[in-house]
Amino acid sequence: MRIDFTPLTRKLHPYLTGCLASVIFLTGCAGMQFSDMFSGYAQQMQPVRNQIEQGQLQQAQSLIITRAKTENSYALSQLEKGRLAFLINDWAGSQKAFEEAYDYVKTTNEQAKIRISQSLNQASALLSNDNALPYVVPAYEQSMMHSYQALNYLMQGDREGALVEVRRANIVQENALKQNQKKLDEARSDALEKANVSESSLYSSFPDMEATLSDVKGGFQNAYTFYLSGLLYEASNELNDAYIDYKRALEIYPDNPVVINDVQRLAQRLQMGVDIERFNNRYGAYQPKTESMKGKGEVVVLIELGQIIPRQDASINIPTSHRGNLRFYSLSLPSYNNAGRFTVPAQVQLSQSENSLVAEPILELLPLAKFQLYDQMPGMVARQVLRIFAKEEIRQEAARSGGDVGNVLASLYNIASERADTRSWLTLPQQIQVLRQPLQTGPQSIRVDYNGQQQVIDVEVKENRITLIKLTVTGNYIGYISSNL
């Protein structure tokens, strides 16, 4: 049986033509690919993440969707490309991708107050979803970008370039602190009230204060980036700068034994009397790991585990009054409520000769991602409510113009295009750990046991030098790079 749709097509032609033209125009102007309207970013990136888990990095790289500079997710695409190029030791390619992302961030920051296209972006978002809005690279992703870029320069023998990148990372972190100073002040004020002590005697009278403030800072600052910065400063014999950044890392991760040791060690070396007393009261007297560094060097291992947990598309039903009529509408919003179903990465076991080496966590990326989403949520909800009304107007107009079929088509479009903004840098690790150990100079081997696999890291330790090892483990993949700083 053949059904003739010609009369229906003619009847709906003006509506369909106008609707499709508007959608295509707004999609193109807003800088989103047509697939972004109907498929969330986390869903699009899942094949890439699967290939990384299998250790197929070249294949993963080929699956990243190419974005033009005019597209809203261009910077995010460059971050993903930069990270994968880094993993396959393509330092120049990774450097180029991160430079493109950095240029985008600078440009968008400069235009933030006078964005001419903002109204068009908002209009497109009301007809589709939040993926029509430009992706704003959050502070924690910017700091990670500069950290990887510093390592790119380092692996190409450019220490000055690496130091420029850690300074940029520090600026990002300082700006994040300024933007969130109110939250920190509220936490400090609350702690002072509970402890009933003065600011001057706070730390000695209320030891939990540092943990309280670290919980707040851990939402918007990155201890790993500060530690890497301190490491590069120390290797360049800029000890005061190294000490400052090690202390910053300790403020965020106050129970990391590696960072504690480095802070106490440099406090002693720089004769920071007040700090020495405070740290001794909290952590005990400084105990060197070795009596003498003669004939020894230090090995620092930075371990990246797993892949960061993605945002999920969560739907909730809310009652909303529109033109006097109470109706229930479905809202699609990004969420980390399902984070618990993602497995914790397997533990990495390190050993040298017959000695076990213990690495300590210095960064969990999920709290930073959650904090960012928490800050974005009020704007997302407001746009979602406006979107409901805008799409309802389209549906009613379609019903008037095209009858039941127009109503159905518009309703189907509204449902299909309603996607939460699940964009975030998804090739980042889930956790980063750090290990620092003095070893005898000369060739040394460190054995890695992870997820039933083994890898031997061979390095040349130099006297009174830091040997940096960056180890990445996830799924079936183990990879490392090393450099004598």
C-alpha positions in Angstrom: 0.0 0.0 0.0 1.4 3.4 -1.1 0.6 6.5 0.9 0.7 9.9 -0.9 2.2 12.6 1.4 2.0 15.3 -1.3 -1.1 17.1 0.1 0.3 17.0 3.6 3.7 18.3 2.4 2.1 21.2 0.5 0.1 22.1 3.6 3.1 22.1 5.9 5.6 23.5 3.3 5.6 27.1 4.6 6.0 26.0 8.2 8.6 23.3 7.5 10.7 25.5 5.3 10.7 28.4 7.7 11.4 26.1 10.7 14.3 24.2 9.0 15.8 27.4 7.6 15.8 29.0 11.0 17.3 25.9 12.7 20.0 25.6 10.0 20.8 29.3 10.1 21.0 29.5 13.8 23.0 26.3 14.0 25.6 27.6 11.5 25.8 31.1 13.0 26.1 29.8 16.6 28.9 27.6 15.6 27.6 24.1 16.3 27.5 21.0 14.2 24.0 19.7 13.4 24.8 16.5 15.4 25.3 18.6 18.5 21.6 19.3 18.6 20.7 15.6 19.1 23.8 14.0 20.7 25.5 15.1 23.9 29.3 15.7 24.0 30.0 12.9 26.5 28.2 10.5 24.2 30.2 11.7 21.2 33.4 11.2 23.1 32.7 7.7 24.4 34.4 5.9 21.4 37.5 8.0 22.0 37.6 7.1 25.7 37.1 3.4 24.9 40.1 3.4 22.6 42.2 5.1 25.2 41.2 2.4 27.7 42.5 -0.2 25.2 45.7 1.6 24.7 44.8 2.5 21.1 45.9 6.1 21.2 46.4 6.7 17.5 42.8 5.4 16.9 41.5 7.5 19.7 43.1 10.6 18.2 41.5 9.9 14.8 38.0 9.7 16.4 38.0 13.2 17.9 35.5 15.4 16.0 37.2 18.1 14.1 35.9 21.6 15.0 36.4 24.8 13.0 37.6 27.9 14.8 34.1 29.4 14.4 32.5 26.5 16.3 31.5 26.8 20.0 33.4 23.7 21.0 36.6 24.5 19.1 38.8 25.1 22.2 37.5 21.9 23.8 38.4 20.0 20.7 41.9 21.4 20.8 42.3 20.4 24.5 41.4 16.8 23.6 43.8 16.8 20.7 46.6 18.3 22.8 46.2 15.7 25.5 46.2 12.8 23.0 49.2 14.2 21.1 51.0 14.4 24.5 50.2 10.8 25.2 51.8 9.6 21.9 54.9 11.8 22.6 54.0 14.2 19.8 55.3 17.2 21.7 55.1 19.7 18.8 51.6 18.6 17.9 50.5 18.8 21.5 52.1 22.2 21.9 50.3 23.5 18.8 46.9 22.3 19.9 47.3 23.8 23.4 48.5 27.1 21.8 45.3 27.2 19.7 43.2 26.6 22.9 45.1 29.3 24.8 44.6 31.8 22.0 40.9 31.1 22.0 40.7 31.6 25.8 42.6 34.9 25.6 40.3 36.1 22.8 37.1 35.1 24.5 38.2 36.7 27.8 38.9 40.0 26.0 35.5 39.9 24.3 33.5 38.7 27.3 32.1 42.1 28.1 31.3 43.2 24.5 30.3 39.9 22.8 28.3 41.0 19.8 27.1 37.5 18.9 25.8 36.8 22.4 22.2 37.5 21.6 22.3 35.2 18.6 24.0 32.4 20.6 21.2 32.8 23.3 18.5 32.6 20.6 20.0 29.5 19.1 20.3 27.9 22.6 16.6 28.6 23.1 15.7 26.7 19.9 18.1 23.8 20.5 20.1 23.4 23.7 23.1 24.8 25.7 25.5 23.2 23.2 24.8 26.2 21.0 26.6 28.4 23.5 30.4 29.0 23.3 32.3 26.6 25.6 34.0 28.5 28.4 37.2 26.8 29.4 37.0 26.6 33.3 40.0 27.5 35.4 40.9 24.0 36.4 41.1 22.9 32.7 43.2 26.0 31.9 45.6 25.2 34.7 45.9 21.6 33.4 46.4 22.9 29.9 49.4 25.0 31.0 50.7 22.0 33.0 50.8 19.8 29.9 52.2 22.7 27.9 55.0 23.1 30.4 55.9 19.4 30.0 55.8 19.8 26.2 58.4 22.5 26.4 60.4 20.5 28.9 60.5 17.4 26.7 61.8 19.6 23.8 64.6 21.0 26.0 63.1 24.4 26.5 63.1 25.0 30.3 62.4 28.7 29.9 59.2 27.9 27.9 58.2 25.5 30.6 58.6 28.2 33.3 56.5 30.6 31.3 53.7 28.0 31.2 53.8 27.4 35.0 53.6 31.1 35.5 50.5 31.2 33.3 49.1 28.3 35.3 49.7 30.3 38.5 47.9 33.3 37.2 44.9 31.2 36.4 44.9 29.8 39.9 45.3 33.2 41.5 42.4 34.5 39.4 40.3 31.6 40.5 41.2 32.4 44.2 40.1 36.0 43.7 36.8 35.0 42.1 36.1 32.6 45.0 37.5 34.6 47.8 34.1 35.2 49.3 33.6 31.4 49.7 37.0 31.2 51.4 36.3 34.1 53.7 32.9 32.6 54.7 34.6 29.3 55.5 37.3 31.1 57.6 34.7 33.2 59.4 32.6 30.2 60.2 35.7 28.3 61.5 36.7 31.3 63.7 33.3 31.4 65.2 33.2 27.7 66.0 36.7 27.7 67.4 36.2 31.0 69.3 39.8 32.1 68.7 41.5 35.0 67.0 43.0 34.9 63.5 46.5 35.1 64.9 46.1 31.9 67.0 43.9 30.1 64.6 46.2 27.5 63.2 47.7 26.4 66.5 44.3 26.5 68.4 42.2 24.9 65.7 44.2 22.3 63.7 41.2 21.4 61.6 41.2 24.9 60.1 43.7 24.0 57.4 41.5 21.0 56.4 38.4 23.2 56.3 40.0 25.7 54.0 41.6 23.0 51.9 38.2 21.5 51.2 37.0 24.9 49.9 40.2 25.6 47.9 40.1 22.1 46.5 37.0 23.0 44.6 38.6 25.7 42.4 42.4 25.3 42.8 44.7 22.5 41.7 47.4 21.2 44.1 49.1 19.2 41.3 49.7 22.3 39.1 51.2 24.1 42.1 53.5 21.2 42.9 54.7 20.8 39.3 55.4 24.6 39.3 57.4 24.2 42.5 59.3 21.3 41.1 60.4 23.2 38.0 61.3 26.3 40.1 63.4 24.1 42.4 65.2 22.4 39.5 66.0 26.0 38.2 67.4 26.8 41.7 64.6 29.4 42.3 64.0 28.1 45.8 61.8 30.9 47.1 59.4 30.5 44.2 59.5 26.8 44.7 58.7 27.1 48.4 55.8 29.4 47.7 54.2 27.0 45.3 54.9 23.9 47.4 53.1 25.7 50.3 50.2 26.5 48.0 49.9 22.8 47.1 50.0 22.0 50.8 47.1 24.4 51.5 45.0 22.4 49.1 46.2 18.9 50.0 47.4 19.3 53.6 47.9 15.5 54.3 50.1 14.6 51.3 53.4 13.3 52.8 55.4 14.1 49.7 54.3 17.8 49.8 54.7 18.0 53.5 58.3 16.7 53.2 59.2 19.2 50.5 57.7 22.2 52.3 59.6 21.3 55.6 62.8 20.6 53.7 62.8 24.0 51.9 61.6 25.8 55.1 64.7 24.5 56.8 67.0 25.3 53.9 65.6 28.9 53.6 65.5 29.3 57.4 61.8 30.2 57.6 61.6 30.2 61.4 57.9 31.0 61.8 56.9 28.4 59.2 59.3 25.8 60.7 57.6 26.1 64.1 54.1 25.9 62.6 54.8 22.9 60.4 56.7 21.1 63.2 53.6 21.6 65.5 51.3 20.1 62.9 53.4 17.5 61.3 56.3 16.8 63.7 59.9 17.7 63.3 61.3 17.4 59.8 63.0 14.0 59.1 65.2 13.9 56.0 64.7 10.8 53.8 68.5 10.4 53.6 71.4 11.7 55.6 73.4 12.8 52.6 72.6 13.4 48.9 76.2 12.7 47.9 76.2 10.3 45.1 72.4 10.5 44.8 69.7 12.2 42.9 65.9 12.5 43.4 63.3 10.7 41.3 59.9 12.3 41.1 57.1 10.2 39.6 53.8 11.9 38.7 51.2 9.2 38.1 48.0 9.9 36.1 45.3 7.3 36.7 42.1 6.5 34.8 40.0 9.0 32.9 37.9 11.8 34.4 34.2 11.0 35.0 32.0 12.6 32.4 28.8 14.5 33.0 25.6 12.6 32.5 22.4 13.8 30.9 19.8 13.9 33.7 16.1 14.6 33.2 13.8 16.0 35.8 10.1 17.0 35.6 9.0 20.3 37.0 5.5 22.0 37.1 5.5 25.4 35.3 2.8 27.9 34.7 2.6 29.3 31.2 -0.2 31.7 30.2 -2.2 30.5 33.1 -1.9 26.8 32.4 -0.1 24.5 34.7 1.9 21.8 32.9 4.7 19.5 33.7 7.8 19.8 31.5 10.9 17.7 31.3 14.3 19.4 31.8 17.6 18.0 30.7 20.5 19.1 32.9 24.1 17.8 33.3 24.8 15.9 36.4 27.4 13.9 38.3 24.8 11.9 40.2 25.9 8.7 38.5 29.6 9.1 39.3 29.4 6.2 41.8 28.9 3.7 39.0 32.3 4.5 37.6 35.0 2.2 38.9 37.9 3.5 40.9 41.2 3.0 38.9 43.3 0.0 40.0 46.2 0.8 42.3 49.6 1.3 40.8 52.4 -0.7 42.6 55.9 0.7 42.2 59.1 -1.0 43.3 62.8 -0.4 42.9 65.2 -3.3 43.5 63.4 -5.0 46.5 61.9 -1.8 47.9 58.3 -0.8 47.5 57.7 2.8 46.6 54.5 4.5 47.7 52.8 7.3 45.7 50.3 9.6 47.3 47.3 11.3 45.7 47.7 15.0 45.0 44.7 15.7 42.8 41.2 14.4 42.3 39.6 16.1 39.3 36.0 15.2 40.0 35.6 17.8 42.8 36.9 20.5 40.5 34.5 19.4 37.8 31.6 19.3 40.3 32.4 22.8 41.6 32.4 24.1 38.1 29.0 22.6 37.3 27.6 23.9 40.6 28.6 27.4 39.6 27.0 27.0 36.1 23.8 25.4 37.3 21.7 28.6 38.1 22.3 29.9 34.6 21.5 26.5 33.0 18.2 26.2 34.9 17.2 29.7 33.9 17.9 29.1 30.2 16.1 25.7 30.4 12.9 27.4 31.7 13.1 30.0 28.9 13.7 27.2 26.4 10.6 25.4 27.5 8.5 28.4 26.9 10.2 29.2 23.5 9.7 25.6 22.3 6.1 25.6 23.5 5.4 28.6 21.4 6.9 26.8 18.4 4.8 23.8 19.1 1.6 25.8 19.3 2.4 27.7 16.1 3.1 24.3 14.4 -0.2 23.0 15.6 -2.0 26.0 14.2 -0.1 25.9 10.9 0.1 22.2 10.4 -2.6 20.7 12.6 -1.9 17.4 14.4 1.0 16.5 12.2 2.7 19.9 12.7 2.1 19.5 16.5 3.7 16.0 16.4 6.7 17.1 14.3 7.4 20.1 16.6 7.0 17.9 19.7 9.4 15.3 18.3 11.9 18.0 17.5 11.6 19.5 21.0 12.2 16.1 22.6 15.0 15.1 20.2 16.9 18.4 20.5 16.6 18.6 24.3 20.2 17.6 25.4 22.1 18.7 28.5 25.4 20.4 28.0 27.8 17.6 29.0 30.9 19.3 27.6 34.1 19.1 29.6 37.7 18.0 28.9 37.2 14.2 28.9 40.7 12.9 28.1 41.9 14.2 31.5 42.9 11.7 34.2 40.7 10.9 37.1 43.4 11.2 39.7 47.1 12.2 39.9 49.5 10.8 42.5 53.1 11.8 43.3 56.1 10.0 44.6 59.5 11.4 45.4 62.5 9.2 46.3 66.3 9.6 46.6 68.1 7.0 44.5 71.8 6.3 43.7 73.2 7.9 40.6 73.5 5.9 37.4 71.0 3.7 35.6 68.0 2.8 37.7 64.9 0.7 37.0 61.5 1.1 38.5 58.9 -1.6 38.1 55.3 -0.8 37.5 52.5 -3.2 38.3 49.0 -2.1 37.2 45.8 -3.9 36.4 47.6 -7.2 35.8 50.2 -5.6 33.6 53.9 -4.9 34.1 56.2 -2.2 32.8 59.8 -1.3 33.6 60.9 2.3 33.7 64.6 2.8 32.9 66.1 6.2 33.9 69.5 7.7 34.4 69.7 9.4 37.8 72.1 12.3 38.1 73.7 13.5 41.3 71.9 16.4 43.0 69.4 16.5 40.0 65.7 15.8 39.8 64.7 13.1 37.4 61.0 13.6 36.5 58.9 10.7 35.3 55.4 11.2 34.1 53.5 7.9 34.2 50.1 7.4 32.7 48.0 4.3 33.4 44.4 3.6 32.4 42.6 0.4 31.4 45.1 -1.6 29.4 47.5 1.3 28.8 50.8 2.0 30.6 53.0 4.8 29.2 55.7 7.0 30.6 58.1 9.8 29.7 61.2 11.0 31.7 63.4 14.0 31.9 66.5 15.1 33.9 65.6 18.6 35.2 
